[in-house]
Amino acid sequence: MRNVHQRFGDNHVLRGVDLDIYRGETLVLLGGSGGGKSVLMKHICGLLCPIKGSVVVDGETISCKSEREMAAVRRKVSMMFQSGALFDSLTVGGNVAFPLREAGVRDETLIAERVEKALEIVRLPGQTDKMPSDLSGGMRKRVALARAVVEMPCMVLFDEPHAGLDPVTADSIDHLIKDLQNDHQMTNVVVTHEMRSVFRIADRVVFMKEGLIYFEGTPQELKNSDDKLLQDFVEGRSARGGKWE
């Protein structure tokens, strides 16, 4: 990403972001609410078009391409949305198969094989006939992840994958993220506010503030930083500081 700007009305969300994402790493995006993390992520997969600047994926400029032109890019870069965004009217298998059918795959045997492989990756084998309403929150997240990886993309984007999950289930999502990186050589970009997960999964951390990159470094460098803003964020301290009464 080079000098990427985005504005919605009077709200200048991204103010000239320069960012490199390296093949095979897990990059975590941090920052306060409204700092531009999710908007930045949507530019990586071409869901948003920058008003200025460029986004290049695997040597190809994807900024402001048509939906037809983006089809090949979407097979390389997939996204797991915060809510999971499952279709309640489709079975687990139907949800996971959706990207394949949208891409024009018609061989039902191949679809079934790819769906089962994706479900095995997220440790939900044999669950194709269940409905989303029958699943726990953690299982729904894993189905959403299976749908994101069914085409075996180069990169997976995670928007708050830990939201609404208990600590044990969140830990299982962290293991899946690292499995994608280590076992399947996928690049992961994760937006999260779960600091325990940051230190478990991140190879590199980017902290955003007011539409710009404020910090970039390793988790250990983040932890060791003497910057008060970063210290307060890592420790979960409000700007008021002081002691609870």
HELIX and SHEET records of a PDB file:
HELIX    1   1 LYS A   37  ILE A   44  1                                   8    
HELIX    2   2 GLU A   67  ARG A   74  1                                   8    
HELIX    3   3 VAL A   92  GLU A  102  1                                  11    
HELIX    4   4 GLU A  108  ILE A  121  1                                  14    
HELIX    5   5 PRO A  132  ASP A  134  5                                   3    
HELIX    6   6 GLY A  137  VAL A  149  1                                  13    
HELIX    7   7 PRO A  167  HIS A  184  1                                  18    
HELIX    8   8 MET A  195  ILE A  201  1                                   7    
HELIX    9   9 PRO A  219  ASN A  224  1                                   6    
HELIX   10  10 LYS A  228  GLU A  235  1                                   8    
SHEET    1   A 3 ASN A  11  VAL A  17  0                                        
SHEET    2   A 3 ARG A   2  PHE A   8 -1                                        
SHEET    3   A 3 LYS A  52  SER A  54 -1                                        
SHEET    1   B 6 VAL A  77  MET A  80  0                                        
SHEET    2   B 6 MET A 155  ASP A 159  1                                        
SHEET    3   B 6 THR A 187  VAL A 191  1                                        
SHEET    4   B 6 THR A  26  GLY A  31  1                                        
SHEET    5   B 6 ARG A 204  LYS A 209  1                                        
SHEET    6   B 6 LEU A 212  GLY A 217 -1                                        
SHEET    1   C 2 VAL A  56  VAL A  57  0                                        
SHEET    2   C 2 GLU A  60  THR A  61 -1                                        
END                                                                             
